[in-house]
Amino acid sequence: MLLILSLMAIPISLADIKSFKIPNVYLRLLTVGLAPFIAVNGLGAISHLVISFLLVITLHLCGMGMGDAKLLLLIVLAFNSDQQFSSLIFFSHLLGVATFYLLVLGLIDQKVKRKIPLAPSIFVGLALYLATR
């Protein structure tokens, strides 16, 4: 599963950086790659899925793109069967990385960005979360 996420992180991040959109073809490939893992391990606790879904809806209402929302939900579905996975801690890592990325871009360009590509922050936040467990 980590290999599939690692392989898909580069094209998804590059597409998001280039066009601020994540093409559905990449999300479909990621879904096909993660589907066997999810089918074997199950969905995990439904309460955790509901909390994650509500967090993603809240982020989407605050301006996050739909491609980023789909990517986050795929990652949560893949890791939810793990008893040690905490979506709240994962989302806090994600928001911390995205805030740092926004600050760095603001310092480089000397202006506040209205939009940022979130896919690189999602994958870096996931890597940081997995590294600290």
N, C-alpha and C positions, 0 to 999 in steps of 0.2 A: 504494500500500500504506500509506504513512504517513497519507494522507487517511482511509482506512478505519479505521485504528487510532485516529486522532484523533477521528473521529466516534463510534466505539463506546466510547471511554474515559469519556466523561461518563455515559452511562446505566449502564454496568457499574460504575463507581465509586460512583455514587449508590445503586444497588441494594445494593452490598456494604456501604456505610456504614449504610444503613437497616436491613438485615436480617442482615448478616454472611454472606450467601449471594449467589452469582452465579447468576442464573437461566439454565438451559440454553438458553432462547430467545435470549438475547444471545450466548451462545457459538456457537450454530448460525448466527446472522446473521454473526458474525465469521468463522466457518469458510467460509460461502458467499462472503463478500467477499474472503477471502484465498486461496481455492482456485484461482482463475485465475492468480494470481501464483505460487503454488507449482507449479502444473501447467506453467507456461511456464519457470520458472527451475530446477525440480528440487528435490530434497531436500538436496542438498549432501553433505558427508562424513558417512557413516554413523557413523564413530567419534565425531564431535561430537554427533550425535543420541543415541548411547548414553550418553555422558558427561552430557548434559543430562537425559536420562531418569533416570539414577541420582541426579543432584542433586535432581530434582523428587521422586523417591520418598523420598529422605532427608528432604527438607523436609516431605513429607506425613506421614512417620512421626514427625516432631517436632511435629506439630500443625497443619500448614497444611491448609486445607480443600480439598476435591476440585475445587471451581470454580476456585480459585486455581491448582491444579495443571494443570487443563485450559487455563486462560488462558496460563500460562507455556509449556506445550508448543506451543500455537498460535503464540505469538510466536517461539519457537525454531525451529519448522518454517518460518515465514515468512522469518526472517533467516538460516537456516543455509546457504542457497545463496550468500550473500555471503562471499567468501574472507576478508574482514577481520573478520567477526563472531567474537567470542570469548564463548562462553556463560559461562565462568568470570568474566570481567570484568563481564559483564552481571549475573550473580547477586551479585557482590560489591557492585555499585551498588545493586541491589535490597535486599540485606540492610542496607546502610548507611542507605538512605532509610527502611526499615521501623524500624530501631533509633532513628533520629532522631525519627520519628513517635511511637514508643512513649514516648520520653523526654519529648517535648512534651506528650503526653496525660497522662502521669504528673505532670508539673509543674502542669498546669492543674487536674487533679482531685485532686491530693495523695494519690493512691493508685496502686498498680501495677495496670495492666490485665492481665487474663488473656487477652483476645482483642482483636485489632485487625482492621479491614477491610484486607486486603492489596492489593486491586485498585488503590487510588490509589497505593500505594507501587510497585506493579509498573509502572504507566504513568509515574510520575515517574522511577523508576530507568531505564526504557527511554529516556526523553527525555534524562536526564543522560548515559547511555551513548552515545547517538547524537550528542549535542552535543560529547562529548570525543573522538570518533574523528577 
